[in-house]
Amino acid sequence: MHDTVEFEKRGVPSTTVITEAFRTAADFQFKGKGMEGHPYVKLPHPVSNLSADEMKSVTLGFVDEVAGQLKN
């Protein structure tokens, strides 16, 4: 989230990818950095137990969302 804030301040489109379990923390940190409401991509939680193929399948479902946030 901190990198996203710094990139955005410099005019570089960026986004943050988190799992659903970290939504509250993301909201809190973006608010604290003056970017309340900044969009981010939420993957299902947990992902640490997924195989590489399962993780690829999950992340491919979010490609359009990530790309859309980078265009805005």
C-alpha positions as CSV (number, residue, x, y, z in Angstrom):
1,M,0.0,0.0,0.0
2,H,2.8,2.4,0.8
3,D,4.3,1.8,-2.7
4,T,1.0,2.5,-4.3
5,V,0.6,5.8,-2.4
6,E,4.1,6.9,-3.4
7,F,3.7,5.9,-7.0
8,E,0.3,7.7,-7.2
9,K,1.7,10.8,-5.7
10,R,4.3,10.8,-8.5
11,G,1.6,10.4,-11.1
12,V,2.3,6.7,-11.8
13,P,-0.8,4.6,-11.9
14,S,-0.6,1.7,-9.5
15,T,-2.8,-0.6,-7.4
16,T,-2.5,-2.8,-4.4
17,V,-3.4,-6.5,-4.4
18,I,-4.4,-7.9,-1.0
19,T,-6.5,-10.8,0.3
20,E,-9.9,-10.2,1.8
21,A,-8.6,-10.6,5.3
22,F,-6.5,-7.4,5.0
23,R,-9.3,-5.1,3.7
24,T,-9.6,-3.3,7.0
25,A,-5.9,-2.7,7.3
26,A,-5.7,-1.5,3.7
27,D,-8.6,1.0,4.3
28,F,-6.9,2.2,7.5
29,Q,-3.5,2.7,5.8
30,F,-4.9,4.4,2.7
31,K,-6.9,6.8,4.9
32,G,-3.8,7.5,7.0
33,K,-1.8,8.3,3.9
34,G,-4.5,10.8,2.7
35,M,-5.9,8.4,0.0
36,E,-9.1,7.3,1.6
37,G,-11.2,5.3,-0.8
38,H,-8.3,4.4,-3.1
39,P,-9.3,1.2,-5.0
40,Y,-7.4,-2.0,-4.5
41,V,-7.8,-5.6,-5.7
42,K,-9.1,-8.1,-3.1
43,L,-8.2,-11.8,-3.7
44,P,-10.0,-14.5,-1.6
45,H,-8.3,-15.5,1.6
46,P,-6.3,-17.5,2.2
47,V,-4.0,-18.0,-0.7
48,S,-0.9,-19.3,1.0
49,N,-2.1,-22.8,0.9
50,L,-2.7,-22.8,-2.9
51,S,-0.6,-24.6,-5.4
52,A,1.1,-22.6,-8.1
53,D,-1.6,-23.8,-10.6
54,E,-4.4,-22.8,-8.2
55,M,-2.8,-19.4,-7.6
56,K,-2.5,-18.9,-11.3
57,S,-6.2,-19.7,-11.7
58,V,-7.2,-17.3,-9.0
59,T,-5.1,-14.4,-10.2
60,L,-6.2,-14.8,-13.8
61,G,-9.7,-14.0,-12.6
62,F,-8.5,-10.5,-11.4
63,V,-6.4,-9.4,-14.4
64,D,-9.1,-7.2,-15.8
65,E,-9.7,-5.5,-12.5
66,V,-6.0,-4.8,-12.0
67,A,-5.7,-3.5,-15.6
68,G,-8.8,-1.3,-15.1
69,Q,-7.3,0.3,-11.9
70,L,-4.1,1.0,-13.7
71,K,-5.9,2.9,-16.5
72,N,-7.7,5.3,-14.1
